[in-house]
Amino acid sequence: MAPKKCEVCDKSQSKYKCPTCLIPYCSLACFKKHKVIPCTKPESVNEEKVHSVPARNIDKPCCVDEQSEVLQESQLQSIASSYDIRDSIKDEKLQKLIRDIDCSANPESELDRAMNDESFRLFTEKILSTIGT
C-alpha cells in the first residue's frame, strides 16, 4: 500500500492519523488546522466511503484585505472547544451549507444565501458570541 498524502495540506506524505476521524496528516500544524472544525469518528469503513465527499484539488488563494478580519489563535481555540458549536456542526444540513460555501466559485454570494437559513444564522451567531464580537 502506497504512503498517503496529508489530507490537510495535500503536499507532504502523511505520518500520522487523527485519533478521532482517522484522516491522515503530516505535522502538528496540519493537525491543529484540521482540529479547527471538530471531527467525528467514522461509523464504519464502508459507510465512510459512501458518505465521504470527494477531495477537491482546488488552489484557492487566501487573501484578506483587513488583517483585523483574521481570527487569532485564541479565538480559534475558543471555537474548537465550544461544546455548543461542536454539537451544532454535527447537523448534516449545516455541514452541506458550509461545504457549499467553501467549494463555491463565489463564496460571498453563497454565504449570503446561507444566511437565509435559520440554522446557519444561529450557528454564525454562536461563533460570533464565542469569539467575543
CNS distance restraints for C-alpha pairs under 8 A (distance, minus, plus):
assign (resid   3 and name CA) (resid  13 and name CA) 6.66 0.50 0.50
assign (resid   3 and name CA) (resid  14 and name CA) 7.17 0.50 0.50
assign (resid   4 and name CA) (resid  13 and name CA) 5.93 0.50 0.50
assign (resid   4 and name CA) (resid  14 and name CA) 5.66 0.50 0.50
assign (resid   4 and name CA) (resid  24 and name CA) 7.12 0.50 0.50
assign (resid   5 and name CA) (resid  10 and name CA) 5.92 0.50 0.50
assign (resid   5 and name CA) (resid  11 and name CA) 6.66 0.50 0.50
assign (resid   5 and name CA) (resid  12 and name CA) 5.80 0.50 0.50
assign (resid   5 and name CA) (resid  13 and name CA) 4.41 0.50 0.50
assign (resid   5 and name CA) (resid  14 and name CA) 5.08 0.50 0.50
assign (resid   5 and name CA) (resid  24 and name CA) 7.15 0.50 0.50
assign (resid   5 and name CA) (resid  25 and name CA) 7.45 0.50 0.50
assign (resid   5 and name CA) (resid  26 and name CA) 7.92 0.50 0.50
assign (resid   6 and name CA) (resid  10 and name CA) 4.96 0.50 0.50
assign (resid   6 and name CA) (resid  11 and name CA) 6.41 0.50 0.50
assign (resid   6 and name CA) (resid  12 and name CA) 5.66 0.50 0.50
assign (resid   6 and name CA) (resid  13 and name CA) 5.59 0.50 0.50
assign (resid   6 and name CA) (resid  14 and name CA) 4.50 0.50 0.50
assign (resid   6 and name CA) (resid  15 and name CA) 8.00 0.50 0.50
assign (resid   6 and name CA) (resid  24 and name CA) 5.37 0.50 0.50
assign (resid   6 and name CA) (resid  25 and name CA) 4.26 0.50 0.50
assign (resid   6 and name CA) (resid  26 and name CA) 5.38 0.50 0.50
assign (resid   7 and name CA) (resid  14 and name CA) 7.88 0.50 0.50
assign (resid   7 and name CA) (resid  23 and name CA) 6.72 0.50 0.50
assign (resid   7 and name CA) (resid  24 and name CA) 5.83 0.50 0.50
assign (resid   7 and name CA) (resid  25 and name CA) 5.91 0.50 0.50
assign (resid   8 and name CA) (resid  24 and name CA) 7.86 0.50 0.50
assign (resid   8 and name CA) (resid  25 and name CA) 6.15 0.50 0.50
assign (resid   8 and name CA) (resid  30 and name CA) 5.86 0.50 0.50
assign (resid   8 and name CA) (resid  31 and name CA) 7.83 0.50 0.50
assign (resid   8 and name CA) (resid  33 and name CA) 7.53 0.50 0.50
assign (resid   8 and name CA) (resid  34 and name CA) 6.46 0.50 0.50
assign (resid   9 and name CA) (resid  25 and name CA) 7.89 0.50 0.50
assign (resid   9 and name CA) (resid  30 and name CA) 6.73 0.50 0.50
assign (resid  12 and name CA) (resid  26 and name CA) 6.29 0.50 0.50
assign (resid  13 and name CA) (resid  25 and name CA) 7.81 0.50 0.50
assign (resid  13 and name CA) (resid  26 and name CA) 6.17 0.50 0.50
assign (resid  14 and name CA) (resid  24 and name CA) 5.52 0.50 0.50
assign (resid  14 and name CA) (resid  25 and name CA) 4.76 0.50 0.50
assign (resid  14 and name CA) (resid  26 and name CA) 4.21 0.50 0.50
assign (resid  14 and name CA) (resid  27 and name CA) 7.91 0.50 0.50
assign (resid  15 and name CA) (resid  24 and name CA) 7.21 0.50 0.50
assign (resid  15 and name CA) (resid  25 and name CA) 6.38 0.50 0.50
assign (resid  15 and name CA) (resid  26 and name CA) 5.10 0.50 0.50
assign (resid  15 and name CA) (resid  27 and name CA) 7.56 0.50 0.50
assign (resid  16 and name CA) (resid  24 and name CA) 5.69 0.50 0.50
assign (resid  16 and name CA) (resid  25 and name CA) 5.46 0.50 0.50
assign (resid  16 and name CA) (resid  26 and name CA) 6.12 0.50 0.50
assign (resid  16 and name CA) (resid  27 and name CA) 7.70 0.50 0.50
assign (resid  17 and name CA) (resid  21 and name CA) 7.99 0.50 0.50
assign (resid  17 and name CA) (resid  22 and name CA) 4.89 0.50 0.50
assign (resid  17 and name CA) (resid  23 and name CA) 5.32 0.50 0.50
assign (resid  17 and name CA) (resid  24 and name CA) 4.35 0.50 0.50
assign (resid  17 and name CA) (resid  25 and name CA) 5.93 0.50 0.50
assign (resid  18 and name CA) (resid  22 and name CA) 4.51 0.50 0.50
assign (resid  18 and name CA) (resid  23 and name CA) 5.32 0.50 0.50
assign (resid  18 and name CA) (resid  24 and name CA) 6.47 0.50 0.50
assign (resid  18 and name CA) (resid  25 and name CA) 7.30 0.50 0.50
assign (resid  18 and name CA) (resid  31 and name CA) 7.38 0.50 0.50
assign (resid  20 and name CA) (resid  39 and name CA) 6.75 0.50 0.50
assign (resid  20 and name CA) (resid  40 and name CA) 5.93 0.50 0.50
assign (resid  20 and name CA) (resid  41 and name CA) 4.94 0.50 0.50
assign (resid  20 and name CA) (resid  42 and name CA) 7.99 0.50 0.50
assign (resid  21 and name CA) (resid  39 and name CA) 6.07 0.50 0.50
assign (resid  21 and name CA) (resid  40 and name CA) 5.43 0.50 0.50
assign (resid  21 and name CA) (resid  41 and name CA) 4.51 0.50 0.50
assign (resid  21 and name CA) (resid  42 and name CA) 5.83 0.50 0.50
assign (resid  22 and name CA) (resid  41 and name CA) 7.60 0.50 0.50
assign (resid  22 and name CA) (resid  42 and name CA) 7.94 0.50 0.50
assign (resid  25 and name CA) (resid  30 and name CA) 6.19 0.50 0.50
assign (resid  25 and name CA) (resid  31 and name CA) 6.38 0.50 0.50
assign (resid  26 and name CA) (resid  30 and name CA) 6.49 0.50 0.50
assign (resid  26 and name CA) (resid  31 and name CA) 7.72 0.50 0.50
assign (resid  27 and name CA) (resid  31 and name CA) 6.24 0.50 0.50
assign (resid  28 and name CA) (resid  32 and name CA) 6.12 0.50 0.50
assign (resid  29 and name CA) (resid  33 and name CA) 6.20 0.50 0.50
assign (resid  30 and name CA) (resid  34 and name CA) 6.02 0.50 0.50
assign (resid  31 and name CA) (resid  35 and name CA) 6.17 0.50 0.50
assign (resid  32 and name CA) (resid  36 and name CA) 6.54 0.50 0.50
assign (resid  35 and name CA) (resid  39 and name CA) 7.13 0.50 0.50
assign (resid  35 and name CA) (resid  80 and name CA) 6.99 0.50 0.50
assign (resid  36 and name CA) (resid  76 and name CA) 6.47 0.50 0.50
assign (resid  36 and name CA) (resid  77 and name CA) 7.34 0.50 0.50
assign (resid  36 and name CA) (resid  79 and name CA) 7.43 0.50 0.50
assign (resid  36 and name CA) (resid  80 and name CA) 5.34 0.50 0.50
assign (resid  37 and name CA) (resid  80 and name CA) 6.31 0.50 0.50
assign (resid  37 and name CA) (resid  86 and name CA) 7.87 0.50 0.50
assign (resid  38 and name CA) (resid  80 and name CA) 6.48 0.50 0.50
assign (resid  38 and name CA) (resid  86 and name CA) 5.97 0.50 0.50
assign (resid  38 and name CA) (resid  89 and name CA) 7.59 0.50 0.50
assign (resid  42 and name CA) (resid  47 and name CA) 7.82 0.50 0.50
assign (resid  42 and name CA) (resid  48 and name CA) 6.03 0.50 0.50
assign (resid  43 and name CA) (resid  47 and name CA) 6.59 0.50 0.50
assign (resid  43 and name CA) (resid  48 and name CA) 6.88 0.50 0.50
assign (resid  44 and name CA) (resid  48 and name CA) 5.97 0.50 0.50
assign (resid  45 and name CA) (resid  49 and name CA) 6.45 0.50 0.50
assign (resid  46 and name CA) (resid  50 and name CA) 6.50 0.50 0.50
assign (resid  47 and name CA) (resid  51 and name CA) 6.13 0.50 0.50
assign (resid  48 and name CA) (resid  52 and name CA) 5.70 0.50 0.50
assign (resid  64 and name CA) (resid  69 and name CA) 7.22 0.50 0.50
assign (resid  64 and name CA) (resid  70 and name CA) 7.50 0.50 0.50
assign (resid  66 and name CA) (resid  70 and name CA) 7.67 0.50 0.50
assign (resid  71 and name CA) (resid  75 and name CA) 6.04 0.50 0.50
assign (resid  71 and name CA) (resid  76 and name CA) 6.58 0.50 0.50
assign (resid  72 and name CA) (resid  76 and name CA) 6.43 0.50 0.50
assign (resid  73 and name CA) (resid  77 and name CA) 6.16 0.50 0.50
assign (resid  74 and name CA) (resid  78 and name CA) 6.17 0.50 0.50
assign (resid  75 and name CA) (resid  79 and name CA) 6.33 0.50 0.50
assign (resid  75 and name CA) (resid 130 and name CA) 7.76 0.50 0.50
assign (resid  75 and name CA) (resid 131 and name CA) 5.17 0.50 0.50
assign (resid  76 and name CA) (resid  80 and name CA) 6.16 0.50 0.50
assign (resid  76 and name CA) (resid 131 and name CA) 7.88 0.50 0.50
assign (resid  77 and name CA) (resid  81 and name CA) 6.05 0.50 0.50
assign (resid  78 and name CA) (resid  82 and name CA) 6.09 0.50 0.50
assign (resid  78 and name CA) (resid 130 and name CA) 6.49 0.50 0.50
assign (resid  78 and name CA) (resid 131 and name CA) 6.62 0.50 0.50
assign (resid  79 and name CA) (resid  85 and name CA) 6.84 0.50 0.50
assign (resid  79 and name CA) (resid 127 and name CA) 6.49 0.50 0.50
assign (resid  79 and name CA) (resid 130 and name CA) 6.39 0.50 0.50
assign (resid  79 and name CA) (resid 131 and name CA) 7.03 0.50 0.50
assign (resid  80 and name CA) (resid  85 and name CA) 7.71 0.50 0.50
assign (resid  80 and name CA) (resid  86 and name CA) 7.16 0.50 0.50
assign (resid  81 and name CA) (resid  86 and name CA) 7.57 0.50 0.50
assign (resid  82 and name CA) (resid  86 and name CA) 6.12 0.50 0.50
assign (resid  82 and name CA) (resid 130 and name CA) 7.61 0.50 0.50
assign (resid  83 and name CA) (resid  87 and name CA) 5.95 0.50 0.50
assign (resid  84 and name CA) (resid  88 and name CA) 6.20 0.50 0.50
assign (resid  84 and name CA) (resid 126 and name CA) 7.73 0.50 0.50
assign (resid  85 and name CA) (resid  89 and name CA) 6.19 0.50 0.50
assign (resid  85 and name CA) (resid 123 and name CA) 7.12 0.50 0.50
assign (resid  85 and name CA) (resid 126 and name CA) 6.76 0.50 0.50
assign (resid  85 and name CA) (resid 127 and name CA) 7.06 0.50 0.50
assign (resid  86 and name CA) (resid  90 and name CA) 6.92 0.50 0.50
assign (resid  87 and name CA) (resid  91 and name CA) 7.87 0.50 0.50
assign (resid  88 and name CA) (resid  94 and name CA) 7.84 0.50 0.50
assign (resid  88 and name CA) (resid 123 and name CA) 6.89 0.50 0.50
assign (resid  89 and name CA) (resid  94 and name CA) 6.50 0.50 0.50
assign (resid  89 and name CA) (resid  95 and name CA) 6.41 0.50 0.50
assign (resid  90 and name CA) (resid  94 and name CA) 7.79 0.50 0.50
assign (resid  90 and name CA) (resid  95 and name CA) 7.32 0.50 0.50
assign (resid  91 and name CA) (resid  95 and name CA) 6.31 0.50 0.50
assign (resid  92 and name CA) (resid  96 and name CA) 6.16 0.50 0.50
assign (resid  93 and name CA) (resid  97 and name CA) 6.36 0.50 0.50
assign (resid  94 and name CA) (resid  98 and name CA) 6.28 0.50 0.50
assign (resid  94 and name CA) (resid 119 and name CA) 7.01 0.50 0.50
assign (resid  94 and name CA) (resid 120 and name CA) 6.21 0.50 0.50
assign (resid  95 and name CA) (resid  99 and name CA) 6.05 0.50 0.50
assign (resid  96 and name CA) (resid 100 and name CA) 5.96 0.50 0.50
assign (resid  97 and name CA) (resid 101 and name CA) 6.31 0.50 0.50
assign (resid  97 and name CA) (resid 114 and name CA) 6.41 0.50 0.50
assign (resid  97 and name CA) (resid 120 and name CA) 7.63 0.50 0.50
assign (resid  98 and name CA) (resid 102 and name CA) 6.18 0.50 0.50
assign (resid  99 and name CA) (resid 103 and name CA) 5.99 0.50 0.50
assign (resid 100 and name CA) (resid 104 and name CA) 5.84 0.50 0.50
assign (resid 100 and name CA) (resid 110 and name CA) 7.18 0.50 0.50
assign (resid 101 and name CA) (resid 106 and name CA) 7.96 0.50 0.50
assign (resid 101 and name CA) (resid 107 and name CA) 5.01 0.50 0.50
assign (resid 101 and name CA) (resid 108 and name CA) 7.73 0.50 0.50
assign (resid 101 and name CA) (resid 110 and name CA) 5.33 0.50 0.50
assign (resid 101 and name CA) (resid 111 and name CA) 5.94 0.50 0.50
assign (resid 102 and name CA) (resid 107 and name CA) 6.49 0.50 0.50
assign (resid 103 and name CA) (resid 107 and name CA) 7.52 0.50 0.50
assign (resid 104 and name CA) (resid 110 and name CA) 6.90 0.50 0.50
assign (resid 106 and name CA) (resid 110 and name CA) 6.47 0.50 0.50
assign (resid 107 and name CA) (resid 111 and name CA) 5.92 0.50 0.50
assign (resid 108 and name CA) (resid 112 and name CA) 6.28 0.50 0.50
assign (resid 109 and name CA) (resid 113 and name CA) 6.23 0.50 0.50
assign (resid 110 and name CA) (resid 114 and name CA) 6.14 0.50 0.50
assign (resid 111 and name CA) (resid 115 and name CA) 6.20 0.50 0.50
assign (resid 112 and name CA) (resid 116 and name CA) 7.16 0.50 0.50
assign (resid 113 and name CA) (resid 117 and name CA) 7.66 0.50 0.50
assign (resid 114 and name CA) (resid 120 and name CA) 6.39 0.50 0.50
assign (resid 114 and name CA) (resid 121 and name CA) 7.63 0.50 0.50
assign (resid 115 and name CA) (resid 120 and name CA) 6.11 0.50 0.50
assign (resid 115 and name CA) (resid 121 and name CA) 5.22 0.50 0.50
assign (resid 116 and name CA) (resid 120 and name CA) 7.82 0.50 0.50
assign (resid 116 and name CA) (resid 121 and name CA) 7.13 0.50 0.50
assign (resid 117 and name CA) (resid 121 and name CA) 6.18 0.50 0.50
assign (resid 118 and name CA) (resid 122 and name CA) 6.14 0.50 0.50
assign (resid 119 and name CA) (resid 123 and name CA) 6.11 0.50 0.50
assign (resid 120 and name CA) (resid 124 and name CA) 6.22 0.50 0.50
assign (resid 121 and name CA) (resid 125 and name CA) 6.26 0.50 0.50
assign (resid 122 and name CA) (resid 126 and name CA) 6.24 0.50 0.50
assign (resid 123 and name CA) (resid 127 and name CA) 6.41 0.50 0.50
assign (resid 124 and name CA) (resid 128 and name CA) 6.18 0.50 0.50
assign (resid 125 and name CA) (resid 129 and name CA) 5.98 0.50 0.50
assign (resid 126 and name CA) (resid 130 and name CA) 6.05 0.50 0.50
assign (resid 127 and name CA) (resid 131 and name CA) 6.27 0.50 0.50
assign (resid 128 and name CA) (resid 132 and name CA) 6.09 0.50 0.50
assign (resid 128 and name CA) (resid 133 and name CA) 5.45 0.50 0.50
assign (resid 129 and name CA) (resid 133 and name CA) 6.18 0.50 0.50
